Amino acid sequence: MVNFRVQRLVLVLCLVAASAWIARPYVDAAAFIVRAAGLTGGAPGRLAAARAYATTREDLAPITTRHGAVPARLYRPTRFSRTVLLVPGVHMDGIDETRLVGMAEDLAETGYAVITVAPPDLRRFQITPANTDVIEDAARWISTQPALAPDGRVGMVGISFSGGLSIVAAGRDALRDKVAFVMSFGGHGDLARVMRYLTSGNTPAPPADITARGAVVGANGMHLMPPHDYGVTVVLLTFADRVVPPEQVEPLRQAILVYLTASSLTLVDMTKANAAFAQAREIGAALPEPARTFMTWVNERAVGELGPRLFPVVDALGTEPTVRAMSPEQVPPPSAPVFLLHGSEDTVIPPVETLFLATHLRDRTRVTGLLSGLITHAEVDKSAAIGDVWDLTRFWRGLMRY
């Protein structure tokens, strides 16, 4: 959680910004950060509450996409000029995921109408081209609704892997002129490169001149951390058919899904999570070899054992058309401004992804990037120095211009 030091820093920034009418947008940006950080008490909390719009929440009729109808939810403030499509990452709860709901509420209180949509494959922990199609179709639908998009354009925000997929969708011909901005929150630039990181803990050195031309702020604070076991487990789920015999693929995947469900439950109910973890261990012990060993590594969070077994599989992914199609660095860029926000110590998608993607995009479209010590994988959740708070405030102020 953000500690008292950050409360004081945000308060100082808010007071400075409030000293001139021209700086009012920075107050709104700082107020958003206060709400996202959960600082409900004290002067920062009071200021954030004073700058917040009253909002309502409404479940919409499912949005039709080429992969079926998907549930959608609208967060509507009393006044707004832009609707944002907000898409979660890999999580079973979809639009009900706790952190997604919180971010949607925070954005709505800032003055955006927010529609949340969760591609079905992401709810099944699968990273597929169908996810990009769903994002594109949902954004196009919003752009055709005069009550939601008076100028025919929509903002797009994707969390985790949905960040990179949202950028891919925004660059497609059918959507590229209908996007006001697109933001990737802890997302990827090259999917194959992320998979290699998750299975090896290594990634290429970042571009040497990334900060020289101002594409990314905070790049010097980046740290490459060991990969999170959650990400490695998702890789195994995806490529189980390449490491175990055909008859063991589905039993192994079902066991993995129980484990990933348990991991998701840790955010909301540890009793249910522990029961699911125990079930995953029980199922894994009953599997035949080699599936049993793979599931043992999953249950024991043995990234050092599991990763090297998967690395040969993912090492060649860069040449596969479906993987390239899900990588923003491999497809036409959006014409709309791109915003890249990343935690400087992210262990699911490494922060170097933002550096590579910003380098790729900076001569192709308008791009703003920030590596922040105030961010974990996809939420505002840490203490930080005053520079981090100010950088994050400026980042949000830049996005709010659109």
N, C-alpha and C positions, 0 to 999 in steps of 0.2 A: 504493500500500500504506500501511497505518497505520504511522507512523514511531515512533521510540523515545519521543518525547514522549507519544504516546498510550499506549504501554506503561506509562509511569510514572504517567500520570493514571488509567488503569484500575486499576493496582495500589493507588494511594492510595484509590480508591473502594472497592475490595474489602476493604482493611484496615479502613476505617472501618465498612463494612457488617458485617464479620465480628465487630466488637467487641460486638455484642449479638445474642442468639438471635433476637429479634423481627425483626432485619434480614436473616436468612438468605435470604429470597426475593430480596432485592436482590443478594446474592452470586450466586445462580443466574442472575439476569438479566444481571449483569456477566459471568459466566462464558460465557453464550451469546454476548455481544458479542465476547469474546476469541476464541472459536472461530470466529465468523463473520468476524472480521478476520484470521484466520490467524496469530495470535500464539501459536505453539506453543512458543516458548522463554521462558526467564526465569520470574520469579515469577508473572506473570499466566497464562502457559501452564500452569504446574504447578497453580495453583489451579483453572483451568478443567478440567484433566484430572481433578483430584480430585473435582470436582462433576459429572462426566459419567457418564451411565448407559451400560453396555455395550449395544450394539444389534446386531440382525441385519437383513439385507436379503433380501427375498423377492419374486420376481415372481409376482403373483397371476394368477388366471384373468381374462381381459378382462372389464371391467364393461359390461353391456348398457345402451345408451342409445337414445333414439329415433332417433339418427343412426348406429347401428351399435355394435358392440363396440369398446371402446378399451382399450389396454394400461394396466395399473396395477401399481404397485410399492409394497410395504409396508416401511417402516423401523420396526422394533419394538424399543423399549427393554425392559430387564428388568422395569421397572415403569412403568405409565402410568395416568392417569385420564381422558385425553381423546385422541381421534383427530382429527387435522387433515387436511383435504384441501388439498393444496398444488398449485397450477396454474401452469405457466410462462407466459411471455408469448409474443410472436411469435418463434418459433425453430424451425428445421427438426428439431432433435434431440429435441424433445419431452421425455419423462421421462429421457432420457439426457443432456440439456444439463448441462454441467459445473457451472455455478453453481447450477442447481436441485438437483442431487445433493448439492452441498455444503451448501445450506441445509436440505435434508431431513435430512441426517446431523446437522447442528447442532441442529435442533429435536428430533430423536429423542434425542440425548444430553442434552437439557434435560429430557426426561421426557414427551414427546408421542409417541404412535404417529402416523406420518405416511404417508399414501397419496398418491402422485403420479399425476396423470392429465393427459394433454395432449390437448385437443380437436383433432381432425384438421385443421380449417380453420386453426388457429393455426400448425400445422406447415407449412402451405402459404402462410403469410404473409397470411392473409385474416382480417379482422375481420368476423364475421358473427353473426347471432342464433343460429345453430347452436352456436356456442361456449358461449353462455349455457345452452342446453338441456343440453349435455353436462355442464357444471359442476353444474347442478341435479340431473340424474339420478345423477351419481356421488355427490354429497352425500346424496341420499335413500337410495341403496343402503347407504352406510356407516351411516346412522342406523338401518337395520333389522337390523344385525348385532350381536347382544348381546355378542359377544366384543370388538368394537371400540367400540361405543357403548352401554354399560350403561344410560345414562339416555335413550337414544334421540336424542341430540343430537351434532352434529359441529362442530368448529371449521373455519373456511375461511380460507385465505390465498391471494390471487391476486397475481401479479407482473406489473407493467407493465399492459398493457390487460386482462389477466385480473383485475386488482384491481377495476376498475370493473365488469366483467362478473360477478365473484363477488358484489359488493354487489347487483347487479340480481337475480341468482339467489336470494340469501338473502331478498329481499323478496317473492318469489313465494308465492302462497297455499299451494302444495303443500309448501313447504320452510320457511316463515318460523318455525314453531314447533319446528323440528328443528335450529336453529342455535344454538350456544353463543356464538359470536362470529364476526365476519368482519373480515378485515384486508386492506386494499389497500396494496400495496407499490409506490409509484411509479405509481399508477393515475389514471384520469380520472374527472371528474364529469360532463362533457358532451362526447360524442364529436365533435360538430360543432365545438365551440370548440377542441378539440385540433387538428383538421384545419386550422382557420383559422390557428392558431399555426404549424403545420408548414409551411404554404405562404406565410405572410407574415412570420413572426417577431414578430407582435404578438398581444396578448391584452388583454381588458378589465382595467382597474385592479382590484386586489383589494378585497374589502369593507373599508371603513374601520374597522369595529369588531370585526374578527375576533379580536383578542387581548384585547379588553376583557372578554369573557365567558368567556375561558379555553378556547375550543374548540380552539385550535391553539397549540402552544409553538414558539418559534423563528421566527415569521412575519417578524420584523424582519430576519432574515438572508437572506430570499429574494432571488434575483437572476434576472432574465429574460435568458436567454442565447440566442444565435442557434440555430435549430433544427438538429438533427443530420440529416445527409444520409440516414441509414438510414430515419428516419421519413418523410421526403419521398418516398423511393423506394417505400415501402409504399403511400403514398397514390396514386402513379402506377400501381402494380400494380392497385390496387382500381378506379381510374377510367380505366383505359386505353381502355375502350370509349367514353369521352366526349371523347377528345382526338385519336384517330386514326381513319381509315376502318375499317369493319368487317373487311375482309380483312387488316388489319395488327394487329388486337388481339392475337390469340394469338401470332404471332411476337414482338411486343414483350413480351408477358408472359413468354414463355419466356426471352427475353434477360434480363429483370429478375430472374427466378428464379435464373439463373446468377450474377448479381451478388450477390443477397442470400445465396445459398449461400456465395459467396466471403467475404462479410462475416462470416457465422457461423463460417467456418473460421478466421478470424484469431484466435479465442480458443484454438484447439487445435493448428493446424498451418499455419504461415505458408507453407510450401512449396506445399501444396495450395491455400491461399488465393490465392497469387500466380498459380498456374496457372489457377484459376477466373476471377480478374480478367482475365487475358489472354484467356481464352475469351469472356468477356462483351464485351470490346472488339472481338474478331474478329466475333462474331455481330452486334453493333451496327452495325459498318461495312458489313455486307452487307444491312441492312434498307433498304427504300424510304423516301422522305420522306413524311410528317414523322416516322415512327417512328424513323428514324436520328438525327434531331436530338434527340429526347427521350432516346434511349439514350446519345447522346454526353454530354448533361448528367448522366445517371446516372453514367456511367463517370468523368466529370471531377469528380464531387461538386459540381456547379454549382448549389447550392441557390438562389442569387440569380437564376438563369435559369429553373430548373424550377418553383420555388414560384409565381411570379407567373402562369405559364401554367396552373397547377392551381387557383389561388385562386378564380376565377369558378365553377369546378365545385363546390368545397366550401362556398362562401359561403352557398348555399341549403340545405345539408344539414339544418339545424335543423328544417325542416318535414317531412322524410321520416320516415314512421312507423318504418321499420327502424332508422334512426339514433337516434331518440328512445328506442326500446325497448332500446337498448344503453347508454343514459346514465342513471346512478343518479339524477341530478337530475330526470329526467323520468318516473320510475316510482315505485310505492309503496316506501317505505323498509323495511328490515329491522326486526323488533322486537328483534333481538339487538343487543348492543353493537357499535359499529363503530369500528375503529382504522385511522387513516390515517397512513402513514409515507411521507415523500417527501424526496428529496435537494434541498437548497436551490439547486442549480445544474443540475438535470436539463434536458437538451436534447432528450429524446425526448417526454416528457409534462411540460409545465412545472409547477413547484411551485404555481403559482397555482391549479391544479386542486384541490389539497387544501384551499386556503382557501375556494374557492367551495363545494365539496362539504360541508365542515364547517359552513359557514354555513347551507346548505340543510338539513342533517340535525339541527342542534343543538336545534331545537324539536320534532323528530319522533322522535328516539331518542337513546340515549346514544352520544356520539361523542367520541373522543380523537384529536387530530391532532398531528403533529410534523414540522416541517421541520428537517432535520438536515444540518449541514456534514460529518458523518461518513459520509454516504451519497452514492453516485453515483446512476445511474438505478435500480438494483435490487440493490445489494450494499453491504456495509460495506467501504469501500476508500480512505478518506482520513484525513489527519491533522486534528485538530480541537482546539479549546480545551476546557478542563475542563468548561465548561458544556454543551457538546455531548455529551460522554461521559455526564455525569450525567443529562441530559434523555433520552438514548436508553436508559439503564438504567431510569429511571422508567417510560418508555413500555413497555418489555418486561415490567417488573414488573406494570404495570396489566393487560396482556393475559394474563399468566400466572395471574391470579386466576380466569380462566374455563376 
